[in-house]
Amino acid sequence: MLDTLDPTATRTGEPPRTATRVPIGRHATGTLDLDLDRLLAGRMLLQGGSGAGKSRTMRRIVEEAFDYVQTIIVDPEGEFGNLAAHIGATTLKAVEIASDGLTAAALRARRHRIALHLDLTDLDPEQRIVKASAFFAGLIGAPREDWTHTVLVAIDEGHLLAPHIAGSARDAETRRLGVATLTDLCARGRKRGIAPVIATQRLAKLSASVISELQNFLIGINVFDRDIARAADILGFGAREADRLRLLEPGEFYAFGPALTATPTLARIDPTITSHLGQTPALHGAADIEAAEAERLLDLDALREAPARRDTALAIRGTRALDTFLLDDAAPVAAAICLALRRIAPNATTATELARHLALDAEAVDAALDLLALLSAIDTMPRGTDRMARLHARLRARLGDVPVVGLS
């Protein structure tokens, strides 16, 4: 670390204080330092295409900074567990904690200056945004007396939490929540002692509202024209300089901003102590297995669709099909199964678990599953000890924000 006197202190009559700089890389004329005080005031965007070295750069920043500032790692893909262990951070598995619980955890972490690792794996895209937003709300909502407890919030794959556009009309409201919360974290974070560092693969995928709040930049290799145009605009590059972004090597980034350099400077990020858990696996060919053995290993017979019952008129559509269903002896059990599967959609469960949950015998459950399969109301397999079932994709698509839970 390099400590230097703040030149503004003597002009304002305040006691001089030290500016905390940590080394993160090297450029043509020396060391690339990150000024943590100015990072707190200006936040940071870390951007580069796949393989650019974003995760390694994030690791380098956290490894150098955690001794001087409380650190929180927001990890959508579960790639920073070893880094969390290295800095002594407590891991929160978001899939196991309710949204209001994550808000409370963020508040308490700020109060007690606890390093955290928020693991967002095993969540569907909408729940990932909802739970991350609840956590960010806790950071922003900390009482004024905790604002002096500065915190570095390292957010990987920021476009997953604040996407530029919604994937569909149904998830537009969730996207707005994610964008609003992350933008608020960046906009109001300075006075509250919060310094977000947001990494993303593509500028075109991350909300422009979030990017507009960031004043420090590390920009690596880009290949898409839209990303290059936005990156060039940030760096003040012309067309010829912008083409250099296509030619950068992994680990090379243009650094720019008050916490880094006054002018865009090409730098190479230094090695890290911890290794990247999400690196691309080595190439391996397919196993040399005979067709019969492959079918046995895949257990294809147990995965085949349940055969249609030929002795029923349920294949007839419309009112006659409904009448036939209502008069079938298995209809009451079938209706109960639909309600149970709706509660856990889009997940599947076993016939054995359904029988236990509904307090029914296995034969009644199997008969009801056969009936529902004939109506294409569920996806299921032939009868057996490991028979699985879940709502048909057509019905799952009609469900709104249904929480993913287990039967109880």
N, C-alpha and C positions, 0 to 999 in steps of 0.2 A: 504494500500500500504506500502511496505517496501523499503526504499531507502538505498543503500549501496554505498560506494565509489568504483569507477572502479579501480582495482588494477593495470591495465596497464598504467594508466595515469602518475603516478609518475616515472615509468621506462622510458617513452618516453619524459619526460620533459614537457608534456602538463598539463594544469590545471586539477585537478581531477574533474570528473563529476559524477553524481549519476546514478545508474542503476535502472530503474523503474520496480518493480516486483509487480504483482497483484496475490492475492490468488484465485485459482480455485478449489482446492480440498484438500484431506488429505490422507496421507499414514501412514504406521506403525510407523514411527519415527517423524512425524510432518506434516507441511503444504506443499502442492504442490503449488509452486509459478510459475508464467509464467513471464519470463524476457522479457519485450517488446522490449528492445534494441536488444537483441540477436534474438528475433523472427523476427525483421526487417532484420537481416543479414541471417537468415536461413530458413524462411518460416515454414509452418507446415502442416502435414497431420493428419486428424482426421478420423479414420476408425473403422467401426464395423458393424456387421450385423443388420438386422431389429430388433428394440427393444433394441439395445445396449445403447441408450441414446446419440447419436451423436448430435441431434438437441438441447437437453438440455445442453450439453457441449458447443456447439457453443454459445448458449444464455449466459451461464455463462461467457465465455471469453469476449463477446461483452459488457455485463453489467458491468464487472470489468474494461475493457480497455477504454471505450469510453470517459471517462473524461480526458485521457492522450494522445489520438491520434484520428485524424479524422477517422471515421468508415464508411465503405460502405458494405452493406449487399446485396449479389446476391442471389436471392430467386426463384429458378425454379418452386417451387410448391405452392407459396403463403402462406407460413406457418409462416412468421416472421413479419406480419403487426403490431402486438401489440408490438413487440420488437422495431420496427422502431419508433413507437409512443413514447415508453419509452425513447429512446435516442434522440428524436427530429429530426429524419431523414426525409428527403423529399422523398416521394415515386414517382418513375418513372414507369409508366405502359408501358412496352416495346411494347405491342400490339398497343398502340396509338401513338408511336413515331417512325419516320423513322430511319434507321440505322445511317445515317450521323448525325441525330439529337442526337442520343445517344453518338456518338463520341464527339460532341460539348459539351454535358451536362457533360461528364466526364472531359473534359478539364477545363470547367468553375468551376466544383466542386473542382478540385484540386487548382485552382487559388484562390478561395474564401473560401477554407476549409469547404465545406458544407457536412454534413453527408447525405448519400443517401441510399435508399432502392430500388434496381432494381428488380421489380416484373416481372418475365418472364412467368407468367401463361397465358393461352389462346393462346399460340403460338404452332404451330406444331413443331416437333423435329428439323427439319432443320432450321426453322426461329429462334428458340430459340438459336441455336448455332451461326447463322449469327449475330443476334442482340447482344448477349453477347460478341462476338468477336469484334464487332464494338465499344462497350463500353470499353472493355479492351484496344483496340487500342488507345482510347482517354487517358486512364490513363498512358499508356506507352509513348505516344507522348507529354506529358506535357513539356513545355519549361524548360530549366535548372534552371531558377530562381524559379520555383515552386517545385523543387526536395526536398527542405528543409521542405516542407509541408507534413510530413509523414502521411501515410494512411494505416489503417488495412482493408484488403478486405476479408470479411468472405463469402466464396462461399459454399453453400449447394449443395449436390448431384452433385459433380464435374464430375462424369462419364457421366452425361447428356450433358455436355458442351465439354468434351474432351474424347470421348469413346475410348476404347482400339482397337476395330475393328468397321468397318462400318456395318450397318445393311444390306446394299445391295450395288451393284456396283454403283447405281445411286447417293447414298448419300456419296460416298467415298470422293469426293472433299470437301463437307461440313465438314466431319469429319477432314480432313487434316487441314482445316482452323481453326477449334476449337482447335485441338491439338497444332498447331503452335502458335496460339495467347496466349493460357493459359501457354504453356511452356515458351514463351517469357516474359510473365508477371512475372513468377517465376524467370527466369534466369537473366533478366535485372532489376528486381524490386528493388534489394537492393540499387543500386546507385541512383535510382530514388525515394527512400523513400517509397516503396510499400512493405507491408508485407501480402502476401496471406495466408489465413488459409482455406484449402480445405477439405471438408467433403465428404465421399463416403461410400456407403454400402459395396462395394466389390472391393478389390484391383485388381482382375482380369478384372474388367470392366473399370477402369480408366487407361488412357494411361500411359505406362511405362516412356515415355519421361517427363511427368509432375512429376511423383513420383520421378524420379532421381534428380530433382531440389530441393527436400524438405529435410530438415535436422533435423526437430523436429517431433516427432510422439506421438500421443495418439491412441492406438490400443485396441479395445474392443473385445467383443465376436465374434468368427468366427466359422462357421460350415462346410464350403466347403474346401476340401483338398487343392485346388489350392490357395485359400486365406490364409489358415493356413501356407502353405509352404512359400509364399511370406512374410507374416507377421513375421514368425520365422526368415527368412533371414534378415529382417530389424532389428529385436531385437537381433539377434545373439543367438537365442535359438536352442538347440538341439531337437531331436525328443520328448523326454520326457517332456521338458519344453513347447514345442509347443502344446502338448495336453491340457495344462492349458487354452489355448485360447477358447476351447470348453466349459469350465465350468464357465466362468466369469458371474457375475450378471449384470443386467442393471445398468449403471452408473459407472461400474468398467472399468478402462483402464490402460494399461501399458504405462507409460510416459517415454520418452527417447529423449535426444537431448540437445544441448547447452542451449536452452531457458528453459529447464525443469529439467532434472536430468542427471548426468554423466553416470549412469548405469540404465538399465530398471527397473522401480519401479512400483509396483502395487498400484494404488490410486483410491479413490472414489471421484467423482466430487460432489462439494457442491450444495445445492439447488439453484434455480434461483428465481428472482423476478417475471419475466413474465412467463406465462404458455405456454406450447407447444400447438399450434393450430392444429397440424396434428396428434394428438394422436389417437390410434385405438378406434373407437366407441364401446360402450357397445353392447352386443348381444341382438337382438330383433327378435322374430319370425315373420313369415308372418302374415298379417292381415287376420282375419276370414271373408272372403267375398264370397258370393255365385257366381257361375260361370256367371250367367246373369249380375249381378252387375259389376263383373270384366270386362266383355266385354263392358259394357256401359262406365265405367271409362276409359278404354283403347281406346274407340271409334274405335273398330276394323273395322267397316264397312267403315269408311273413310280412312283406311290405306291399304285396299286391292289393289292389282295390277289392273291397268286399263284393261278391257276385250279386247281381240283381235278383230279387225274388220274382220268379216268373208266374207265381200263382196269385197275383194280386192285381187290382186295377189301378194301383197308385201311379202307374206310368202315365195315366191320363191327366192332362193338365186342367187347371181351373177348378171350378166348383166341385166337380165329381171327384177330383183328387183330394180336395179338402174333406169332402164327406167321407171318403174311404178312410182317410187318416183319423178323423174324429171317432169313427166306429171301430177302429182297430184296438184290440185289447192292450196293446203296448203304448197307446197314445199318451196316457197320463205320465208314464215313466219317461217317454221321449220328451215331453214338455219340460219335465224337471231336469233332464239332462241338458237341454238347450239353455235353461237358465243358469245351470252350473257352469257350462262352457262359456257362456257370455261373460261371467264374472272374471274368468282368467284369460279371455282372449287378449292377444293372439296365441297364447300358449296352448299346448296340448296336455292331456293327462291320460292315465290308463283306465281301462274298464274296471280294474280292481279298485282303483282309487275312487272312481265314481260310485261303485257299489258300496264302499265303506262310507263315503260322504252322504249318500242318500239312504243308507241303511236298507239296502235291497240285496237280493241274492243275485249272483252272477248271471244266471239264465235270463232274468228279467231285464237286466242291463243290456246283455247281448242282443236280445230281441228288439229292444228299443233302439239300439245303435243300428241294427239292420234296417229298421223302418226309416230312421233319419237318413241313412246312407242312400236309400232308394229315392228319397225326395231331394237328394243333393243338398241337404241342410248341414251335413258334417263331412269331414274327411276322416276316414277310418280304415282299418285293416280287417282281414278275416278274423274270425273268433280264435282266441288263443290267450295264453297267460300273459303275454306282453302286448295285447291289443291296445292301440293308441287311438285317441279321437280328439278332434277340435272342430270348432265352427268352420264351415266352408268359407273360402276367401270372399265370396259374394256377400255373406253376412258380416264378416269381419270388417269389410270396407264400409259398411253402413254404420258401424259403431263409432261413436265420437271419442272423447278423451276417457277411455276406460282404463283404470289402473291395472297394471299387471301384478296379480297376486296369486297365491296358491290356495287351494281348497282347504278349508278348516272345518 
